[in-house]
Amino acid sequence: MLNFKFDPKKYDYNLMLLILAAVLFGAYMVFSSSAIMADLRWASPYKFFVKYLIFSIIGFGGMCLTAFLINYKLYQKYAKYIYILTFVLLLAVLIFGMAKGGSKRWINIGFIPFQPSEIAKIAVIIFISDYLARRKDFYEKWQTTLVPVAMLFVMIIPIAISPDLGTSTLIFAVSFSLLFCAGIKLRWILGLLAAGLSFITIEIIRKPYRMTRYRVYLDSVFNIDKLLVSTGREVEQVKQSIQALGSGGLFGKGLGNGEIKRAYLSEPHTDFIFAIIGEELGFVRSSLVLVFFLFLLYKGMQISKNAPDDFSRFLALGITLTIVYQALINLSVAVGNIPAKGITLPFISSGGSSLIATMTMAGILINLSQYEMKKVKSGK
């Protein structure tokens, strides 16, 4: 199932070059946002920049592997095994995982901490895509509809327990979208939504700091000043992010000249890197980040539309929605539109497992782009 007949003309290289440009931009922004903090804490301004470069090189290797060497049918063949292995890794995190920042999300594999929930994103997509491709009549009976829904919750429960509500919500949203596109009946859509919202509500109530975040968010929906005058660690990052974006104006303070990264944001290179982008580049140029993800959404939809079979269509759609939904969640948190969640900005934020997983998933999209390119060249 490996394809060693490499033909560079088959694939959409504009997509690949755009993704690499986003990664290079991310490398610069990680350095710009983390240099001062890294120098103060670890006496090396290059600490996070070097880590980002290492992870991006590994991610590039993963992207080339999935783009040019692995036939997508291999994922369908081993869909169940990928799902089971990922679930075992998630359980291992709960038992043997590393704790960091109040969460147990990582397994130490020696040279880098590894986050299995990143694999869970693609594992659930592969499993549901395979199920939908094999059971085209899945929506005719509630018993067959229950199977992908049950397997979805089985996967996201250990992620939520870790706790990681952001990733579990993302996986639920993507899976729901796939089932919706596959033709799930309205009453089951409402039931699935109710189950998902109930799950999220329970998780919010289970953690006091989440209750604080959501209370402040609900108070600020109609009056942003309430957020800006709120105190507490749970809302401080969002406050600083909004102030940084506002201070950037239309054209920003210039690359490297941001002030909010000077010890105001505790982790400016991760979840709130867009605040640094907005402050340094301003509203006009930072909007190109959103344009990039909208273009990625367009390309992904085109690739899904022209994919050769049902499995690859759902696979391309699921990967596209995962990347775009994750970006929208991150950007929405940065501007205060939704409560804070620990989720990275794809291709741009620092975060080793996330960067590697996202670039590897993007490689699958590039691989599937060959079928779109065939139709373009044939004029169909």
C-alpha positions as CSV (number, residue, x, y, z in Angstrom):
1,M,0.0,0.0,0.0
2,L,3.0,2.3,-0.1
3,N,3.5,4.3,-3.3
4,F,7.1,4.7,-4.2
5,K,6.4,6.0,-7.7
6,F,6.8,9.7,-6.8
7,D,5.4,12.0,-9.5
8,P,5.6,15.7,-8.3
9,K,3.3,16.8,-11.1
10,K,0.3,14.9,-9.7
11,Y,-0.2,17.0,-6.5
12,D,-1.4,20.5,-5.7
13,Y,1.9,22.2,-4.9
14,N,0.2,25.6,-4.3
15,L,-1.5,24.0,-1.3
16,M,1.8,22.6,0.0
17,L,3.7,25.8,-0.5
18,L,1.0,27.8,1.3
19,I,1.2,25.4,4.3
20,L,5.0,25.7,4.4
21,A,4.7,29.5,4.2
22,A,2.3,29.4,7.2
23,V,4.8,27.2,9.1
24,L,7.7,29.6,8.3
25,F,5.5,32.5,9.5
26,G,4.8,30.6,12.6
27,A,8.5,30.0,13.3
28,Y,9.1,33.8,13.2
29,M,6.1,34.6,15.4
30,V,7.1,31.9,17.9
31,F,10.5,33.5,18.1
32,S,9.1,37.0,18.3
33,S,6.5,36.1,21.0
34,S,8.7,33.9,23.2
35,A,12.3,35.4,23.0
36,I,11.9,37.8,26.0
37,M,10.1,35.3,28.2
38,A,12.5,32.4,27.3
39,D,15.5,34.6,28.0
40,L,14.2,35.6,31.4
41,R,13.2,32.1,32.5
42,W,15.8,29.9,30.7
43,A,18.5,32.3,29.8
44,S,18.1,31.4,26.1
45,P,15.9,33.5,23.8
46,Y,16.0,30.7,21.2
47,K,14.6,27.9,23.4
48,F,11.1,27.8,21.9
49,F,12.2,28.8,18.5
50,V,14.6,25.9,18.2
51,K,11.9,23.5,19.6
52,Y,9.5,24.8,16.9
53,L,12.0,24.2,14.2
54,I,12.7,20.7,15.3
55,F,9.0,19.9,15.5
56,S,8.4,21.5,12.1
57,I,11.1,19.4,10.5
58,I,9.5,16.2,12.0
59,G,6.1,17.5,10.8
60,F,7.5,18.1,7.3
61,G,8.7,14.5,7.3
62,G,5.3,13.3,8.3
63,M,3.6,15.5,5.7
64,C,5.9,14.1,2.9
65,L,5.2,10.6,4.1
66,T,1.4,10.9,4.0
67,A,1.4,13.1,0.9
68,F,3.7,11.1,-1.4
69,L,4.3,7.6,0.0
70,I,1.2,6.2,1.7
71,N,-1.9,5.3,-0.2
72,Y,-5.0,6.6,1.5
73,K,-6.6,3.2,1.3
74,L,-4.2,2.0,4.0
75,Y,-6.0,4.1,6.6
76,Q,-9.3,2.5,5.7
77,K,-7.8,-1.0,5.9
78,Y,-6.5,-0.4,9.4
79,A,-9.2,2.0,10.6
80,K,-10.3,-0.2,13.6
81,Y,-6.7,-0.9,14.7
82,I,-5.8,2.8,14.5
83,Y,-8.9,3.6,16.7
84,I,-8.1,0.9,19.3
85,L,-4.4,1.8,19.5
86,T,-5.3,5.5,20.0
87,F,-7.8,4.6,22.7
88,V,-5.2,2.5,24.5
89,L,-2.8,5.5,24.4
90,L,-5.4,7.8,25.8
91,L,-6.0,5.4,28.7
92,A,-2.2,5.2,29.2
93,V,-2.1,9.0,29.6
94,L,-4.6,8.8,32.4
95,I,-2.5,6.2,34.2
96,F,1.1,7.0,33.3
97,G,0.9,10.5,31.8
98,M,2.9,13.6,32.6
99,A,1.1,16.4,34.4
100,K,1.6,20.0,33.3
101,G,-0.4,23.1,34.0
102,G,-3.0,21.0,35.9
103,S,-3.6,18.7,33.0
104,K,-2.4,15.1,32.3
105,R,-2.2,15.0,28.5
106,W,1.3,13.8,27.6
107,I,3.3,10.6,27.6
108,N,7.1,11.0,27.9
109,I,8.7,8.9,25.1
110,G,12.2,10.0,25.9
111,F,13.2,13.0,23.9
112,I,9.8,14.7,23.6
113,P,6.5,14.7,25.4
114,F,3.9,13.1,23.2
115,Q,0.1,14.0,23.2
116,P,-2.1,11.1,22.1
117,S,-5.2,13.4,21.9
118,E,-3.6,14.8,18.7
119,I,-3.7,11.3,17.1
120,A,-7.3,11.0,18.4
121,K,-8.4,13.8,16.0
122,I,-7.4,11.8,12.9
123,A,-8.2,8.4,14.4
124,V,-11.9,9.4,14.9
125,I,-12.1,10.8,11.4
126,I,-10.7,7.7,9.9
127,F,-13.0,5.4,11.9
128,I,-16.2,7.4,11.1
129,S,-15.2,7.9,7.5
130,D,-14.7,4.1,7.1
131,Y,-18.0,3.4,8.8
132,L,-19.9,5.8,6.7
133,A,-18.3,4.5,3.5
134,R,-19.2,0.9,4.4
135,R,-22.7,1.5,5.8
136,K,-24.3,3.9,3.3
137,D,-27.7,3.1,4.9
138,F,-26.5,3.8,8.5
139,Y,-29.1,6.6,9.0
140,E,-32.0,4.3,8.3
141,K,-32.0,2.7,11.7
142,W,-31.1,4.2,15.0
143,Q,-29.0,1.1,16.0
144,T,-26.6,1.7,13.1
145,T,-26.5,5.5,13.8
146,L,-25.7,4.7,17.4
147,V,-22.4,2.9,16.5
148,P,-20.4,6.0,15.3
149,V,-21.9,8.1,18.0
150,A,-21.0,5.6,20.7
151,M,-17.4,5.2,19.4
152,L,-17.1,9.0,19.3
153,F,-18.0,9.4,23.0
154,V,-15.8,6.4,23.9
155,M,-12.8,8.3,22.4
156,I,-13.5,11.8,23.8
157,I,-14.4,10.8,27.4
158,P,-10.7,10.1,28.4
159,I,-9.6,13.3,26.6
160,A,-12.1,15.3,28.6
161,I,-11.1,13.6,31.9
162,S,-7.4,14.5,31.3
163,P,-8.8,17.4,31.3
164,D,-8.9,18.7,27.8
165,L,-12.3,20.1,27.0
166,G,-11.0,22.1,23.9
167,T,-9.8,19.0,22.0
168,S,-12.8,16.9,23.0
169,T,-15.2,19.6,21.8
170,L,-13.3,19.9,18.6
171,I,-13.5,16.2,17.9
172,F,-17.2,16.2,18.7
173,A,-17.8,19.2,16.3
174,V,-16.0,17.6,13.4
175,S,-17.6,14.2,13.9
176,F,-21.1,15.8,14.1
177,S,-20.4,17.6,10.9
178,L,-19.4,14.4,9.1
179,L,-22.6,12.7,10.3
180,F,-24.6,15.7,9.3
181,C,-23.1,15.6,5.8
182,A,-23.7,11.9,5.5
183,G,-27.5,12.4,5.9
184,I,-28.3,11.7,9.6
185,K,-32.0,12.3,10.3
186,L,-33.1,15.6,12.0
187,R,-34.4,14.0,15.2
188,W,-31.0,12.2,15.6
189,I,-29.2,15.4,14.9
190,L,-31.1,17.1,17.7
191,G,-30.4,14.1,20.0
192,L,-26.7,14.1,19.2
193,L,-26.6,17.9,19.8
194,A,-28.4,17.5,23.1
195,A,-26.0,14.7,24.2
196,G,-23.0,16.8,23.2
197,L,-24.2,19.9,25.0
198,S,-25.0,17.8,28.1
199,F,-21.5,16.4,28.0
200,I,-19.9,19.8,27.7
201,T,-22.1,21.2,30.5
202,I,-21.2,18.4,32.9
203,E,-17.5,19.0,32.1
204,I,-17.9,22.7,32.8
205,I,-19.6,22.1,36.1
206,R,-17.0,19.5,37.1
207,K,-14.2,22.1,37.1
208,P,-14.6,25.4,39.1
209,Y,-12.1,27.3,36.9
210,R,-14.3,26.5,33.9
211,M,-17.3,27.8,35.7
212,T,-15.5,31.0,36.4
213,R,-14.5,31.4,32.7
214,Y,-18.0,30.8,31.5
215,R,-19.6,33.0,34.1
216,V,-17.3,35.9,33.1
217,Y,-17.9,35.2,29.4
218,L,-21.7,35.2,29.8
219,D,-21.5,38.5,31.8
220,S,-19.4,40.0,29.0
221,V,-21.5,38.9,26.0
222,F,-23.4,42.2,26.0
223,N,-20.8,44.3,27.8
224,I,-17.2,43.7,27.0
225,D,-16.1,46.1,29.8
226,K,-17.2,43.5,32.4
227,L,-14.5,41.2,31.0
228,L,-11.8,43.9,30.9
229,V,-12.4,44.8,34.6
230,S,-12.6,41.2,35.8
231,T,-9.8,39.7,37.8
232,G,-8.4,36.2,38.2
233,R,-6.0,33.9,36.4
234,E,-8.9,32.3,34.5
235,V,-9.7,35.5,32.5
236,E,-6.4,37.4,32.6
237,Q,-5.0,35.9,29.4
238,V,-8.2,36.8,27.4
239,K,-8.1,40.4,28.8
240,Q,-4.5,40.8,27.8
241,S,-5.2,39.3,24.3
242,I,-8.0,41.7,23.6
243,Q,-6.0,44.7,24.8
244,A,-3.1,43.6,22.6
245,L,-5.3,43.3,19.5
246,G,-6.8,46.7,20.2
247,S,-3.5,48.4,20.6
248,G,-2.3,47.1,17.3
249,G,-4.7,49.2,15.3
250,L,-5.0,48.9,11.6
251,F,-1.3,48.3,10.7
252,G,0.3,47.3,14.0
253,K,3.4,48.3,15.8
254,G,5.8,46.4,13.6
255,L,7.2,42.9,13.7
256,G,9.1,42.4,16.9
257,N,7.7,45.6,18.5
258,G,4.8,44.1,20.5
259,E,4.6,44.9,24.2
260,I,2.1,42.5,25.5
261,K,4.6,39.6,25.3
262,R,6.8,41.4,27.8
263,A,5.6,39.3,30.7
264,Y,1.9,40.3,30.4
265,L,0.9,37.0,28.6
266,S,2.4,34.1,30.4
267,E,2.6,31.8,27.3
268,P,2.4,34.2,24.4
269,H,3.8,31.6,21.9
270,T,1.1,29.0,22.3
271,D,-2.7,29.5,22.6
272,F,-2.6,33.3,22.4
273,I,-0.1,33.8,19.6
274,F,-2.7,35.6,17.5
275,A,-2.7,38.4,20.1
276,I,1.0,39.0,19.3
277,I,0.3,38.8,15.5
278,G,-2.5,41.4,15.9
279,E,-0.5,43.7,18.0
280,E,2.6,43.6,15.7
281,L,0.9,43.4,12.3
282,G,-2.4,45.2,12.9
283,F,-5.9,44.3,11.9
284,V,-5.3,44.6,8.1
285,R,-2.3,42.2,7.9
286,S,-3.3,39.9,10.7
287,S,-6.6,39.3,8.8
288,L,-4.5,37.3,6.3
289,V,-4.3,34.6,8.9
290,L,-8.1,34.2,8.6
291,V,-7.9,34.4,4.8
292,F,-5.3,31.5,4.9
293,F,-7.7,29.2,6.8
294,L,-10.7,30.2,4.6
295,F,-8.6,29.3,1.5
296,L,-7.7,26.0,3.2
297,L,-11.4,25.4,3.8
298,Y,-12.1,26.1,0.1
299,K,-9.3,23.8,-1.1
300,G,-10.2,21.1,1.3
301,M,-13.8,21.1,0.1
302,Q,-12.7,20.9,-3.5
303,I,-10.4,18.0,-2.7
304,S,-13.3,16.3,-0.9
305,K,-15.7,16.9,-3.8
306,N,-13.2,15.3,-6.3
307,A,-12.1,12.4,-4.1
308,P,-12.4,9.0,-5.8
309,D,-14.7,7.3,-3.2
310,D,-16.8,7.8,-0.1
311,F,-14.1,7.1,2.4
312,S,-11.6,9.6,0.8
313,R,-14.4,12.2,0.5
314,F,-15.2,12.0,4.2
315,L,-11.5,11.7,5.1
316,A,-10.7,14.9,3.2
317,L,-13.7,16.7,4.7
318,G,-12.9,15.6,8.2
319,I,-9.3,16.7,8.0
320,T,-10.2,20.1,6.5
321,L,-12.8,20.8,9.2
322,T,-10.5,19.7,12.0
323,I,-7.9,22.3,10.9
324,V,-10.4,25.0,10.2
325,Y,-12.5,24.5,13.3
326,Q,-9.4,24.4,15.5
327,A,-8.3,27.7,13.9
328,L,-11.7,29.3,14.5
329,I,-11.7,28.2,18.1
330,N,-8.3,29.6,18.7
331,L,-9.0,32.9,17.0
332,S,-12.4,33.2,18.7
333,V,-10.7,32.8,22.1
334,A,-8.1,35.4,21.3
335,V,-10.8,38.0,20.4
336,G,-13.0,37.1,23.4
337,N,-15.9,35.6,21.4
338,I,-15.8,32.3,23.3
339,P,-14.4,31.3,26.7
340,A,-10.7,30.4,26.9
341,K,-9.7,26.9,25.8
342,G,-6.2,25.5,25.6
343,I,-6.0,24.9,21.8
344,T,-3.3,25.9,19.4
345,L,-3.5,27.9,16.2
346,P,-2.7,25.3,13.5
347,F,0.7,25.6,11.7
348,I,1.5,28.8,13.7
349,S,1.4,28.2,17.5
350,S,4.2,26.5,19.4
351,G,3.1,23.0,20.3
352,G,5.1,20.0,19.2
353,S,2.5,17.2,19.0
354,S,-0.1,19.6,17.5
355,L,2.3,20.9,14.8
356,I,3.4,17.4,13.8
357,A,-0.1,16.0,13.8
358,T,-1.5,18.9,11.8
359,M,1.2,18.8,9.2
360,T,0.8,15.1,8.9
361,M,-3.0,15.5,8.3
362,A,-2.3,18.2,5.8
363,G,-0.1,15.6,3.9
364,I,-3.2,13.4,3.5
365,L,-5.0,16.4,1.9
366,I,-2.1,16.9,-0.4
367,N,-2.1,13.2,-1.4
368,L,-5.9,13.4,-2.1
369,S,-5.4,16.6,-4.2
370,Q,-4.0,14.4,-7.0
371,Y,-7.6,13.5,-7.9
372,E,-8.7,17.1,-8.1
373,M,-5.6,17.9,-10.2
374,K,-6.6,15.1,-12.6
375,K,-10.0,16.6,-13.2
376,V,-8.5,20.1,-13.6
377,K,-6.1,18.9,-16.2
378,S,-8.7,16.9,-18.0
379,G,-11.0,20.0,-18.1
380,K,-13.9,18.3,-16.3
